[in-house]
Amino acid sequence: MNDFDPTAYLPDDLLERIRERAPRHDRENTFPEADLDELRDAGYLAILVPAELGGAGLGLAEASALQQRLAGAAPATALAINMHLVWTGVAKVLSDRGVDALRFVQEGAVAGDVFGFGISEAGNDLVLFGSGTDAAPQADGGYAFTGTKIFTSLAPVWTQLGLHGLDTTSPDGPKMVYAFVPRSEESAGRIVTRDDWDTLGMRGTQSRTTELHCAVAPPERVARRIDPGPNPDPLVFGIFSVFELLLASVYTGIARRALDLAVAAAAKRTSKRTGKPYSQDPDIRWRIAGMALAYDALPPQLDALARDVDGLADHGTRWFSLLSGMKHRAVTAAKTIVDDAVLVAGGSSYFASNELGRLYRDVLAGLFHPSDPESAHSTVATAWLGPLED
């Protein structure tokens, strides 16, 4: 990535406009439409699409660096765009491994389609390995999905919703079905998007609940039918790897922004006791050093793992522990760094108008994304100690 210039894809002036709009969207609980429009116009939705299909042809490592940069300007915008980039990233992972099942995603991203991520379900701790959504096969080879998806980021703007459900009626069932339903299913009354996103933080993502009432994915948009449960299918690996690494990228970007704000606050604030700026206070210096030590470990780890995905590295059964561990470390480190930044900045960060106050709320969302702390520890324990005995 030595010759990679992130400003070519996220220019400073674009980032500043996005940064300026972020407080308003948080305050008003609205989706950043202008951010999406500008990012689409800049070709950002197709950064992971091969150049021969009209995209930027970047790898996951470069996309990770860009998402860190975008999250430093507007975490909610970055997290929302993440969900679109997950599907284009999965398409790349599959294509790199000789599977062309999501070429329509790549072509759609170039044409301006926005892909939503409809996987999360309330109480479904199986995540990719099971689903409470019913996938009913249709005579033409399509599927009708009935169920409820939660945390559907990009809810007001997606044009294609990638989702999964369980087919229990086909002769070879049960099968997990991954497919995409068009936005037109909403106007047909088969999709209902609840206006229920009123959260502590990450408000701009508008990750609303999506009801599916026999929402139809046409046969050409049925991407994969696989056995439920842990599965080596490249689609499962693609979703897990890209989702975890891009999530970790967003929270790493938040950590960097909090560190920068803490440094600026330390330089600006002056001690009444000593008359010197807080940047000269040994305790403040120690705290900022701790923040930097935690942050500095994250980007190299992200870059290395993303390059391993791009390069088809073989980590065998360790892949899932490496990926969930990366997400867990990024989120927990980011939360600690934001906590310390608030202490360095002092009481001003307690005001709602302060950027650190918003980051303090936004960073909490990381705890709820898969893999959650319990799942990450379970996965890593299994990798090192073997599975639990029956």
C-alpha positions as CSV (number, residue, x, y, z in Angstrom):
1,M,0.0,0.0,0.0
2,N,3.1,2.2,-0.3
3,D,1.7,4.0,-3.4
4,F,-1.9,4.1,-2.1
5,D,-3.2,7.7,-1.7
6,P,-6.4,7.7,0.4
7,T,-7.1,11.4,-0.5
8,A,-7.7,10.2,-4.1
9,Y,-10.8,8.4,-2.9
10,L,-11.7,10.6,0.2
11,P,-10.4,14.1,-0.5
12,D,-9.9,16.4,2.5
13,D,-12.6,18.8,1.4
14,L,-15.1,16.0,1.1
15,L,-14.3,14.7,4.5
16,E,-14.7,18.2,6.0
17,R,-18.1,18.6,4.6
18,I,-19.1,15.2,5.9
19,R,-17.6,16.1,9.3
20,E,-19.6,19.3,9.4
21,R,-22.9,17.6,8.7
22,A,-22.4,14.8,11.3
23,P,-23.5,16.7,14.4
24,R,-26.8,17.8,12.7
25,H,-27.7,14.2,11.7
26,D,-26.9,13.0,15.2
27,R,-29.0,15.8,16.7
28,E,-32.0,15.4,14.3
29,N,-31.8,11.6,14.1
30,T,-31.7,11.7,10.3
31,F,-29.9,9.8,7.6
32,P,-26.9,11.7,5.9
33,E,-28.3,11.8,2.4
34,A,-25.8,14.3,1.2
35,D,-22.9,12.2,2.5
36,L,-24.2,9.2,0.5
37,D,-24.7,11.4,-2.6
38,E,-21.2,12.8,-2.5
39,L,-19.6,9.4,-1.8
40,R,-21.6,7.8,-4.7
41,D,-20.5,10.6,-7.0
42,A,-16.9,10.1,-5.9
43,G,-17.1,6.4,-6.9
44,Y,-16.8,5.3,-3.2
45,L,-19.5,2.7,-3.4
46,A,-17.5,0.8,-6.0
47,I,-14.0,1.0,-4.4
48,L,-13.9,-2.8,-4.0
49,V,-15.3,-3.6,-7.5
50,P,-12.6,-4.7,-10.1
51,A,-11.4,-2.0,-12.5
52,E,-12.5,-4.0,-15.5
53,L,-16.1,-3.8,-14.2
54,G,-15.9,0.0,-13.7
55,G,-14.8,0.1,-10.0
56,A,-11.6,1.3,-8.3
57,G,-10.2,-2.2,-8.0
58,L,-9.0,-1.7,-4.4
59,G,-8.3,-4.5,-2.0
60,L,-9.8,-5.0,1.4
61,A,-6.7,-3.5,3.0
62,E,-7.1,-0.2,1.2
63,A,-10.9,-0.2,1.9
64,S,-10.1,-0.7,5.6
65,A,-7.7,2.4,5.6
66,L,-10.4,4.5,3.8
67,Q,-13.1,3.4,6.3
68,Q,-10.8,4.4,9.2
69,R,-10.5,7.8,7.6
70,L,-14.2,8.2,6.9
71,A,-15.1,7.1,10.5
72,G,-12.8,9.8,11.8
73,A,-15.1,12.4,10.1
74,A,-18.5,10.8,10.7
75,P,-18.7,7.4,12.5
76,A,-22.4,6.9,11.6
77,T,-21.8,7.6,7.9
78,A,-18.9,5.2,7.9
79,L,-20.8,2.5,9.7
80,A,-23.8,2.8,7.3
81,I,-21.6,2.7,4.2
82,N,-19.8,-0.3,5.8
83,M,-22.9,-2.4,5.2
84,H,-22.9,-1.7,1.5
85,L,-19.1,-2.3,1.3
86,V,-19.6,-5.6,3.1
87,W,-21.6,-7.0,0.1
88,T,-19.2,-5.6,-2.5
89,G,-16.3,-7.0,-0.4
90,V,-18.0,-10.4,-0.2
91,A,-18.4,-10.3,-4.0
92,K,-14.7,-9.7,-4.3
93,V,-13.8,-12.5,-1.8
94,L,-15.9,-14.9,-3.9
95,S,-14.6,-13.7,-7.2
96,D,-11.0,-14.0,-6.0
97,R,-11.8,-17.7,-5.1
98,G,-13.4,-18.5,-8.5
99,V,-17.0,-18.0,-7.5
100,D,-19.0,-15.5,-9.6
101,A,-22.3,-15.7,-7.7
102,L,-22.3,-11.9,-6.8
103,R,-21.2,-10.3,-10.0
104,F,-24.6,-8.5,-10.1
105,V,-23.6,-6.8,-6.8
106,Q,-20.4,-5.5,-8.4
107,E,-22.2,-4.3,-11.5
108,G,-25.0,-2.8,-9.3
109,A,-22.5,-0.9,-7.2
110,V,-21.0,0.7,-10.2
111,A,-24.5,1.6,-11.5
112,G,-25.4,3.3,-8.2
113,D,-27.2,0.6,-6.3
114,V,-27.0,0.7,-2.5
115,F,-26.9,-2.7,-0.9
116,G,-28.4,-3.2,2.6
117,F,-27.3,-5.9,5.0
118,G,-30.3,-7.8,6.3
119,I,-28.8,-10.6,8.5
120,S,-29.3,-9.6,12.1
121,E,-32.3,-11.1,13.9
122,A,-33.4,-10.6,17.5
123,G,-32.3,-13.5,19.6
124,N,-30.5,-15.3,16.8
125,D,-27.0,-16.0,18.3
126,L,-26.4,-18.5,15.4
127,V,-26.0,-15.4,13.1
128,L,-24.7,-16.9,9.8
129,F,-25.3,-20.5,10.9
130,G,-29.1,-20.3,11.3
131,S,-32.1,-18.0,10.8
132,G,-35.5,-17.4,12.2
133,T,-36.6,-16.1,8.8
134,D,-38.6,-18.5,6.6
135,A,-37.3,-18.9,3.0
136,A,-40.1,-20.4,0.9
137,P,-39.0,-21.7,-2.5
138,Q,-41.0,-20.4,-5.5
139,A,-41.9,-22.2,-8.7
140,D,-39.5,-20.1,-10.8
141,G,-36.5,-20.7,-8.5
142,G,-36.8,-17.5,-6.5
143,Y,-37.6,-17.3,-2.8
144,A,-40.2,-15.6,-0.6
145,F,-38.8,-14.4,2.8
146,T,-40.9,-14.0,5.9
147,G,-39.4,-12.8,9.1
148,T,-38.0,-9.7,10.9
149,K,-34.5,-8.3,10.5
150,I,-33.0,-5.8,13.0
151,F,-30.3,-3.2,12.7
152,T,-30.8,-2.8,9.0
153,S,-28.4,0.1,8.3
154,L,-29.1,2.3,5.3
155,A,-32.8,1.6,5.8
156,P,-34.1,4.7,4.1
157,V,-31.9,4.3,1.0
158,W,-30.9,0.8,0.1
159,T,-32.1,-0.4,-3.3
160,Q,-31.2,-4.1,-2.8
161,L,-31.4,-5.9,0.6
162,G,-29.1,-8.9,1.0
163,L,-30.5,-11.3,3.5
164,H,-30.7,-14.9,4.6
165,G,-33.5,-17.3,5.6
166,L,-34.0,-21.0,6.2
167,D,-35.6,-23.2,3.6
168,T,-37.2,-26.2,5.4
169,T,-39.5,-27.4,2.7
170,S,-37.3,-28.3,-0.2
171,P,-36.4,-32.0,-0.7
172,D,-32.8,-31.3,0.1
173,G,-33.6,-29.0,3.1
174,P,-33.0,-27.6,5.5
175,K,-30.9,-25.1,3.6
176,M,-29.7,-21.6,4.4
177,V,-30.6,-19.3,1.5
178,Y,-28.8,-16.1,0.8
179,A,-30.5,-13.7,-1.7
180,F,-31.3,-10.1,-2.5
181,V,-34.7,-8.5,-2.6
182,P,-35.4,-5.3,-4.4
183,R,-36.8,-2.1,-2.9
184,S,-39.9,-2.5,-5.0
185,E,-41.0,-5.2,-2.6
186,E,-41.7,-2.4,-0.1
187,S,-44.1,-0.6,-2.4
188,A,-45.8,-3.9,-3.0
189,G,-46.4,-4.2,0.7
190,R,-44.2,-7.2,1.2
191,I,-41.5,-5.2,3.1
192,V,-42.2,-2.9,6.0
193,T,-39.5,-0.6,7.2
194,R,-40.3,0.6,10.7
195,D,-39.4,4.1,11.7
196,D,-38.0,2.9,15.1
197,W,-34.4,4.1,15.1
198,D,-34.0,6.4,18.1
199,T,-30.8,5.3,19.8
200,L,-28.1,6.5,22.1
201,G,-25.5,6.8,19.3
202,M,-24.8,6.0,15.7
203,R,-28.1,7.7,14.9
204,G,-27.2,8.7,11.4
205,T,-27.0,5.0,10.3
206,Q,-30.9,4.8,10.5
207,S,-30.5,1.0,11.2
208,R,-34.2,0.4,11.4
209,T,-36.2,-2.9,11.8
210,T,-37.3,-4.5,8.5
211,E,-40.4,-6.7,8.4
212,L,-40.5,-9.3,5.5
213,H,-43.9,-10.5,4.5
214,C,-43.2,-13.0,1.7
215,A,-40.7,-10.6,0.2
216,V,-39.6,-12.1,-3.1
217,A,-36.0,-12.5,-4.3
218,P,-36.1,-13.4,-8.0
219,P,-34.1,-16.5,-9.1
220,E,-31.2,-14.5,-10.5
221,R,-30.8,-12.8,-7.1
222,V,-30.5,-16.1,-5.2
223,A,-26.8,-16.2,-4.4
224,R,-26.3,-19.3,-2.4
225,R,-28.0,-22.3,-0.8
226,I,-25.9,-24.0,1.9
227,D,-26.3,-26.3,4.8
228,P,-27.1,-24.6,8.1
229,G,-24.5,-24.7,10.9
230,P,-20.8,-24.0,10.7
231,N,-19.9,-24.2,7.1
232,P,-16.7,-23.7,5.1
233,D,-18.6,-22.2,2.2
234,P,-16.8,-19.2,0.7
235,L,-19.9,-17.0,1.1
236,V,-19.9,-17.6,4.9
237,F,-16.2,-16.9,5.1
238,G,-16.6,-13.8,2.9
239,I,-19.4,-12.3,5.0
240,F,-17.6,-13.0,8.3
241,S,-14.2,-11.8,7.2
242,V,-15.3,-8.6,5.4
243,F,-17.9,-7.7,8.1
244,E,-15.4,-8.1,11.0
245,L,-12.5,-6.3,9.4
246,L,-14.6,-3.3,8.1
247,L,-16.3,-3.0,11.5
248,A,-12.9,-3.0,13.2
249,S,-11.8,-0.3,10.7
250,V,-14.7,2.0,11.7
251,Y,-13.9,1.7,15.4
252,T,-10.2,2.1,14.8
253,G,-11.1,5.3,13.0
254,I,-13.1,6.5,16.0
255,A,-10.1,5.7,18.3
256,R,-7.8,7.8,16.1
257,R,-10.2,10.7,16.1
258,A,-10.5,10.6,19.9
259,L,-6.8,10.5,20.2
260,D,-6.4,13.5,17.9
261,L,-9.0,15.4,19.9
262,A,-7.3,14.6,23.2
263,V,-4.0,15.8,21.9
264,A,-5.6,19.1,20.7
265,A,-7.3,19.6,24.0
266,A,-4.1,19.0,26.0
267,A,-2.4,21.6,23.9
268,K,-5.2,24.1,24.3
269,R,-6.1,23.7,28.0
270,T,-3.9,25.5,30.5
271,S,-3.4,24.6,34.2
272,K,-4.2,27.4,36.7
273,R,-1.8,25.7,39.1
274,T,1.3,25.7,36.9
275,G,0.4,28.1,34.2
276,K,1.5,25.5,31.6
277,P,-0.5,23.7,29.0
278,Y,-1.8,20.3,30.0
279,S,0.4,18.8,27.3
280,Q,3.2,19.4,29.8
281,D,1.4,17.7,32.7
282,P,3.0,14.3,33.4
283,D,-0.3,12.7,34.3
284,I,-1.9,13.9,31.1
285,R,1.1,12.9,29.0
286,W,1.0,9.4,30.6
287,R,-2.7,9.1,29.7
288,I,-2.3,10.2,26.1
289,A,0.7,7.9,25.8
290,G,-1.5,5.0,26.9
291,M,-4.1,5.9,24.3
292,A,-1.5,6.0,21.6
293,L,0.0,2.7,22.6
294,A,-3.4,1.1,22.3
295,Y,-4.2,2.8,19.0
296,D,-0.9,2.1,17.3
297,A,-1.4,-1.6,17.6
298,L,-4.7,-1.6,15.6
299,P,-3.9,-0.3,12.0
300,P,-1.0,-2.8,11.4
301,Q,-3.1,-5.7,12.6
302,L,-6.0,-4.7,10.3
303,D,-3.7,-4.2,7.3
304,A,-2.1,-7.6,7.8
305,L,-5.4,-9.5,8.2
306,A,-7.0,-7.7,5.3
307,R,-4.0,-8.5,3.1
308,D,-4.3,-12.1,4.1
309,V,-7.9,-12.2,2.9
310,D,-7.0,-10.4,-0.3
311,G,-4.0,-12.8,-0.8
312,L,-6.0,-16.0,-0.1
313,A,-3.8,-16.9,2.9
314,D,-4.7,-20.2,4.5
315,H,-5.1,-19.8,8.3
316,G,-7.3,-22.9,8.4
317,T,-9.5,-23.2,11.4
318,R,-7.8,-20.2,13.0
319,W,-9.5,-17.7,10.6
320,F,-12.6,-17.2,12.7
321,S,-10.7,-16.6,15.9
322,L,-8.3,-14.2,14.2
323,L,-11.2,-12.2,12.7
324,S,-13.4,-12.1,15.7
325,G,-10.4,-11.2,17.9
326,M,-9.6,-8.3,15.6
327,K,-13.1,-6.9,15.8
328,H,-13.1,-7.4,19.6
329,R,-9.7,-5.7,20.2
330,A,-10.6,-2.7,18.0
331,V,-13.9,-2.1,19.7
332,T,-12.6,-2.5,23.3
333,A,-9.6,-0.4,22.6
334,A,-11.6,2.3,20.9
335,K,-14.0,2.5,23.9
336,T,-11.1,2.8,26.3
337,I,-9.4,5.5,24.2
338,V,-12.6,7.5,23.9
339,D,-13.1,7.2,27.7
340,D,-9.5,8.6,28.3
341,A,-10.0,11.3,25.7
342,V,-13.0,12.6,27.6
343,L,-10.9,12.7,30.8
344,V,-8.2,14.6,29.0
345,A,-10.6,17.1,27.5
346,G,-12.4,17.7,30.8
347,G,-15.9,19.0,31.5
348,S,-16.4,20.5,28.0
349,S,-16.8,17.0,26.6
350,Y,-19.9,16.5,28.7
351,F,-21.8,18.9,26.5
352,A,-23.9,17.4,23.8
353,S,-22.4,19.8,21.2
354,N,-18.9,18.5,21.9
355,E,-17.6,16.0,19.3
356,L,-16.1,13.8,22.0
357,G,-19.6,13.5,23.6
358,R,-20.9,12.2,20.3
359,L,-18.0,9.8,19.9
360,Y,-18.6,8.6,23.5
361,R,-22.1,7.5,22.5
362,D,-21.2,6.3,19.0
363,V,-18.4,3.9,20.2
364,L,-20.8,2.0,22.4
365,A,-22.5,0.5,19.3
366,G,-19.4,-1.6,18.8
367,L,-20.4,-3.8,21.7
368,F,-23.6,-5.0,19.9
369,H,-22.1,-6.0,16.6
370,P,-21.2,-9.6,16.0
371,S,-18.9,-11.0,17.2
372,D,-19.9,-9.8,20.7
373,P,-17.5,-10.3,23.6
374,E,-18.9,-13.6,24.6
375,S,-18.8,-15.0,21.1
376,A,-15.3,-13.7,20.4
377,H,-14.0,-15.3,23.6
378,S,-15.8,-18.6,22.9
379,T,-14.3,-18.7,19.4
380,V,-10.8,-17.9,20.5
381,A,-11.0,-20.4,23.4
382,T,-12.1,-23.1,20.9
383,A,-9.2,-22.3,18.6
384,W,-6.7,-22.7,21.4
385,L,-8.2,-25.3,23.7
386,G,-10.5,-27.2,21.4
387,P,-14.3,-27.5,21.7
388,L,-16.2,-27.9,24.9
389,E,-16.9,-31.5,25.8
390,D,-20.5,-32.7,25.5
